[in-house]
Amino acid sequence: MKNVVVIGIAGGTGCGKTTMIDKIRSEFHEKITILSHDFYYKEHSDMEFEEREKLNYDHPNAFDTDLFIEHIKALKDWESINRPIYDFTIHNRVKETVHISPSKVVIAEGILIFENKELLDLLDIKVFIDTDADVRIIRRILRDVSERSRTMESVINQYMTTVKLMHEEFVEPSKKNADIIIPEGGFNVVALQMLNERIKALL
């Protein structure tokens, strides 16, 4: 049995997690496995689109974290998984899944992955990306408008009514569970190089 190391990367919306993970991926390609908590939003085909729009997607209950945990355990046991696909433009999962093979290094990422105790216990290295709130909201607006077919008004409204509150209640307190805190995520070149060196040693 190969020893699989799971690196958890957490932080608030727009903190720079995706930028960091994209840069790590470009360094190691298929040698590592990346699993995003965002793909594990619960399926809500029983609701109309207008109803799904109103759901709080920044609360722990929005995620099927049990399945996420099950899949991480499988990868640690060197078993393949079929992870869900979530379409952010319709606020719902699609029928297709993606086959994911195990590797010696698994990166699990998401805003709330340090909030759940059972999930936290599966993470061997815990990294929290810490970025100022004003930078994060600007990045979220740019992302959601360009990639998720949202209006600027809807993004700002969602941020003020749920995202900010959930960050303060769940995300920020979970920072205390991190082994490493990195300001600015993938834009922090020194921290990125150090993390890449650690991954290279594990591989």
N, C-alpha and C positions, 0 to 999 in steps of 0.2 A: 504494500500500500504506500503510495506516494504521500509525502507530507504537504498538504495544501495550506497555504497561508492566505487568510482573508484580510484585506486592507479596507477599512471603512473610511469613506470620505463624506463628511457631513458639512452643513452650513446652510445659512438662509438662502432664500430665493435670490438669484442674481449675484451670488457671492464670488463666483468664479470656479465652481466645481467642474462644470463642463469643459471650460478652457483647459484646466489642469488635466483632466482625464483625456481630452483629445491629444494633448501634448505627450502624455504618457503612452497612449495608444500608438502614436506615430513613432515612438522609440522602440516599442516591443511588438507591435502588430498582434499576430495570432498567438504569440507566446503567453499572453495573459488573457483572462476572462473578465469581462466587465458586465456587471449586473446592476441596473438602475431600479430603484424603488418606484420611480415614476411609472414604470410599465405595469405595476401591480395595483394601480387604482382599481377599485371594485367595479364590476360590470353592472350597468343600470339600464338594460334594454327594456325594462318594464316602465321606464319613464319617458315622457316626451322630451325633446331637446330643450325646450324652455324650462322644464323642471330641472333637468340636469345642469343647466347653466347656473341655477341658484344654489347648488350644493356647496358645502364648505370643503374645498379640496386641500386645505392646509391643516386639517385636523387628523390625528392618528387614525380615527375611525374610517377615513376615506380610503385607506389602503387595505389590501388583502395581505397583511403582514405575515399571517400564518403560512400562506403559500410561499412568500418570499423566504421565510425561515426554512421551510421544507426544502426549497431549491438550493439554498446555501448549504444545508446539511448534506444534500445529495452530491453537490460539487466537492465538498470536503471528503466525501466517501468515494471520490473519483467516479461518479456516475453522471451521465448526461441528463439534461433537463429540456423541457419544451416551455420556454417562458412566454407569457402573454404579450400581445402588442396592444398598446393604447393609442388611440387617435385623439389628440387634443383638440382637433377642430370640431369634433362631434361629442366630446366629453364621454367617450365610451370605448370599451375594448372592441377589437375586430375579431372575427372567427379564427383567423390564422394565428399560428404561434411560430416562434423561432427556436430552432434546435441549437442548444448551447453545449459545447463539449467542455469538460473540466481541464484545468491547467494547474500548474504549481502555485500560481498567484492569481487570486480572484479579487477584483476591486468591486466592492459594494458601495453604491453612492445614493444619497438622498437627503432631503432636508430633515427627516425625522428618524434616521436609522440609529441615533444614539438615545432615543427616547424610550425604546422598548428594551426591557431588561434581558429577555430571552435572546433577542437579536444581538444586543450588545455583547453578550457572552460568547457569541460566535466569531466576533471580530478580534483578530490577533493584534492588529495595529490600527489605532483610531486617530484619524486626522480631521481636524475641524478648520474650515476655511472661514476666516473672520474678515468681513468687509463692511465699511460704513453703510448705513441704511440708505443714504441719499444715492450712493453709487448703485446699490442693489436695485432700487426701484427704477432707476433710469434703464438699467440693463434689462429688467423684466419687461418694461414697456416696449423697448426695442425688439426683444425676442417675441413677445406675444403678438404684437402687431404684424411683424414680418413673417413669423413661422407658424402662428396658430390662428390666423384669421380673426383676431380680436380688434375691436376699436380701442383707441387710446382711452376714451371715456370709461369703457367697461373694465379695462385693466386697472385704471386708477381707482375706480369704485370698488373693485374686488380687493385691491391692496388695502384700502382704508377700512373696509368692513370686515375682512377676514384675515388676510395675509399678515398684516402688521400685528394684529391681536394674537394670532396663533404663533407667530415668531416669538413674541414676548412670553407667551405662556409655555410653549413646548421646545422651540428650537434653541433659543438663547440659554435656558437653564441646562440643556443637554451638553453644552460646551464643557462643563466640568468633567465629563466622562472621557474627554479626549486625552490621548497621549501626547499629541503634538498640535499646536495651534499655528496656522499659517496665515498671515495677513495677505489679502489680495489674490489668493489662489494661484492659478496658472500664470499670472503676471509676476509672481515672485520667483525670479529666475534661480536664485540661490537655493530656496526651499525645494523647487522642482528638481534641480540637479541632485540634491541630497536624497530625495525620495526615489528618483530613478536609480541612483547608486544602490540603494537598499533593495530595490526590486531586482536589479541585476545580480546582486549577491544571492538572493533567494532562488533565482532561476539557475 
